Amino acid sequence: MRWLNSDVEPHDCGCDNAKDKRSRFHLRWFTPTTEVSLCGHATLASAAVLFQHMKNVNHTLVFETRSGDLAVSMQEAAYLMDFPLNTPVQQVGKNIQTAVGNNPIQDVCFSSSTKKLLIRLADSCNRSVLTSLKVDPVALQRNETSGRVKGLIITLKGSPDSKPGYDFYSRYFAPWYGIPEDPVTGNH
């Protein structure tokens, strides 16, 4: 694991004033190998710390990031976050078969601004198909060396007979950033 360079000051990595009443904060995200432009889970976690533990009184917090301003609002017992709109385009490529094998595919999209490839499995697939996929991060990197793709999302629609409240399931892979599979997607 690589530690942050000494030029990253403590104020870039956390909050230093528990009585802070500001509504705007600078936020940066790092993987084991590089800085990334967006991390939704870490943004929500930062907002939760500010709202719950630091008792920030603002209704909405704005995080100034490499992706632009990200606003997180408290809505009763939940948080609402506006993400930047990164319009995807239809996409095909060799990483698709590397990732999902011969499983049927509903849709494939790519966002050049985020460098993310999204593969939606066919609606005939269930959650067990997604969780049983054996995605090889080394093969993903070997097949994509142009730098065009830096993250792969494999997703499928939730079904009425699955746990209530799940609209979709997903797994996220970013070996190009030192993350073979993101554990936050729950497949570990």
C-alpha positions as CSV (number, residue, x, y, z in Angstrom):
1,M,0.0,0.0,0.0
2,R,1.3,3.5,-0.9
3,W,0.9,6.3,1.6
4,L,-0.2,9.8,0.6
5,N,2.6,12.2,-0.4
6,S,3.7,14.6,2.2
7,D,2.4,17.5,0.1
8,V,-1.1,16.4,0.9
9,E,-1.9,18.6,3.9
10,P,-4.2,17.4,6.7
11,H,-6.9,19.8,5.8
12,D,-7.2,18.1,2.4
13,C,-8.0,14.8,4.1
14,G,-10.4,15.5,6.9
15,C,-12.2,18.0,9.0
16,D,-10.3,19.8,11.8
17,N,-12.9,21.8,13.6
18,A,-15.8,20.1,15.3
19,K,-17.7,23.4,15.7
20,D,-17.4,24.2,12.0
21,K,-20.6,25.7,10.6
22,R,-19.4,25.9,7.0
23,S,-21.5,24.4,4.2
24,R,-18.7,24.0,1.6
25,F,-15.7,21.7,1.9
26,H,-12.9,20.5,-0.3
27,L,-12.9,16.8,-0.9
28,R,-10.4,14.4,-2.6
29,W,-10.4,10.6,-3.0
30,F,-7.5,8.2,-3.3
31,T,-7.2,4.5,-4.2
32,P,-4.1,2.5,-3.2
33,T,-2.4,3.7,-6.4
34,T,-3.8,7.1,-7.5
35,E,-6.2,10.0,-6.9
36,V,-9.6,9.5,-8.5
37,S,-12.2,12.1,-9.7
38,L,-15.3,10.7,-7.9
39,C,-16.2,8.3,-5.1
40,G,-19.9,8.4,-4.2
41,H,-19.6,6.2,-1.1
42,A,-16.8,8.2,0.4
43,T,-18.7,11.5,-0.3
44,L,-21.8,10.1,1.5
45,A,-19.6,8.9,4.4
46,S,-18.0,12.4,4.6
47,A,-21.5,14.0,4.7
48,A,-22.6,11.5,7.4
49,V,-19.6,12.4,9.6
50,L,-20.2,16.1,9.2
51,F,-24.0,15.8,9.9
52,Q,-24.0,13.2,12.6
53,H,-20.7,13.4,14.4
54,M,-19.6,17.0,13.8
55,K,-23.2,18.2,14.2
56,N,-23.0,20.4,11.1
57,V,-26.3,22.4,11.1
58,N,-26.6,23.1,7.4
59,H,-29.4,21.3,5.5
60,T,-27.1,20.9,2.4
61,L,-23.4,20.4,2.2
62,V,-21.4,21.1,-0.9
63,F,-18.1,19.3,-1.6
64,E,-15.7,20.9,-4.1
65,T,-14.1,18.1,-6.0
66,R,-12.3,17.3,-9.3
67,S,-15.7,16.3,-10.6
68,G,-17.2,19.7,-9.7
69,D,-19.4,20.6,-6.9
70,L,-21.3,17.7,-5.3
71,A,-24.3,18.5,-3.0
72,V,-25.5,16.2,-0.3
73,S,-28.7,17.0,1.6
74,M,-30.2,15.5,4.7
75,Q,-33.7,14.2,4.0
76,E,-35.3,12.9,7.2
77,A,-33.1,9.8,8.0
78,A,-31.5,9.6,4.6
79,Y,-29.0,11.5,2.5
80,L,-29.7,12.7,-1.1
81,M,-26.8,13.3,-3.4
82,D,-26.7,14.9,-6.9
83,F,-24.2,13.2,-9.2
84,P,-22.8,14.9,-12.3
85,L,-24.6,13.8,-15.5
86,N,-22.1,11.9,-17.6
87,T,-24.1,10.8,-20.7
88,P,-23.1,7.3,-21.8
89,V,-22.9,5.9,-25.3
90,Q,-23.4,2.4,-26.6
91,Q,-20.2,0.4,-26.4
92,V,-18.8,-2.9,-27.4
93,G,-15.4,-4.4,-26.6
94,K,-13.3,-7.4,-25.6
95,N,-13.7,-6.6,-21.9
96,I,-17.3,-7.4,-22.1
97,Q,-16.9,-11.2,-22.7
98,T,-13.9,-11.2,-20.4
99,A,-16.1,-9.9,-17.6
100,V,-19.4,-11.8,-18.2
101,G,-18.5,-14.8,-20.3
102,N,-21.5,-16.1,-22.2
103,N,-24.2,-14.6,-20.0
104,P,-26.8,-12.7,-21.9
105,I,-26.4,-8.9,-22.0
106,Q,-29.3,-6.4,-22.0
107,D,-27.2,-3.2,-22.6
108,V,-23.6,-1.9,-22.6
109,C,-22.8,1.8,-22.2
110,F,-19.6,3.8,-21.8
111,S,-18.9,7.2,-20.4
112,S,-15.8,8.8,-21.8
113,S,-15.8,11.5,-19.1
114,T,-15.7,9.0,-16.2
115,K,-13.9,6.3,-18.2
116,K,-16.5,3.8,-16.9
117,L,-17.9,0.8,-18.8
118,L,-21.3,-0.4,-17.7
119,I,-22.6,-3.9,-18.6
120,R,-26.3,-4.6,-17.7
121,L,-27.0,-8.3,-17.7
122,A,-30.3,-9.5,-19.3
123,D,-33.4,-9.3,-17.2
124,S,-33.5,-13.2,-17.4
125,C,-30.4,-13.2,-15.1
126,N,-30.9,-13.2,-11.3
127,R,-28.6,-12.1,-8.5
128,S,-26.9,-15.5,-8.3
129,V,-25.6,-15.1,-11.9
130,L,-24.0,-11.7,-10.9
131,T,-22.5,-13.0,-7.7
132,S,-21.1,-16.1,-9.3
133,L,-19.3,-14.3,-12.1
134,K,-15.5,-15.0,-11.9
135,V,-14.1,-11.7,-13.1
136,D,-10.3,-11.7,-13.6
137,P,-8.9,-8.2,-12.9
138,V,-5.6,-9.1,-14.5
139,A,-7.4,-10.1,-17.7
140,L,-9.4,-6.9,-17.7
141,Q,-6.1,-4.9,-17.5
142,R,-4.5,-7.0,-20.2
143,N,-7.4,-6.4,-22.5
144,E,-7.7,-2.7,-21.9
145,T,-4.3,-0.9,-22.1
146,S,-5.4,2.3,-24.0
147,G,-6.4,4.1,-20.8
148,R,-9.9,4.6,-22.2
149,V,-11.6,2.4,-19.6
150,K,-10.7,2.7,-15.9
151,G,-13.7,1.1,-14.2
152,L,-16.2,-1.7,-15.0
153,I,-19.7,-1.9,-13.5
154,I,-21.6,-5.1,-14.0
155,T,-25.3,-4.7,-13.0
156,L,-28.7,-6.3,-13.3
157,K,-32.2,-5.3,-12.5
158,G,-33.7,-6.3,-9.1
159,S,-36.6,-8.7,-9.3
160,P,-39.9,-8.6,-7.4
161,D,-39.0,-11.9,-5.6
162,S,-35.7,-10.5,-4.4
163,K,-35.2,-8.6,-1.2
164,P,-37.7,-5.7,-1.2
165,G,-36.3,-2.3,-2.0
166,Y,-33.5,-3.4,-4.3
167,D,-33.9,-1.8,-7.8
168,F,-30.7,-3.3,-9.0
169,Y,-27.5,-5.2,-8.0
170,S,-24.0,-4.3,-9.1
171,R,-20.4,-5.2,-8.8
172,Y,-17.6,-2.7,-9.6
173,F,-14.0,-3.5,-10.8
174,A,-11.2,-0.9,-11.2
175,P,-7.9,-2.8,-11.4
176,W,-6.5,0.1,-13.4
177,Y,-6.7,2.1,-10.1
178,G,-5.4,-0.7,-7.9
179,I,-8.9,-2.0,-6.9
180,P,-9.5,-5.6,-8.2
181,E,-13.1,-5.4,-7.0
182,D,-14.7,-2.7,-4.8
183,P,-15.8,-4.5,-1.6
184,V,-18.5,-1.8,-1.0
185,T,-20.7,-3.5,-3.7
186,G,-21.1,-6.4,-1.3
187,N,-19.9,-9.4,-3.2
188,H,-17.1,-10.2,-0.7
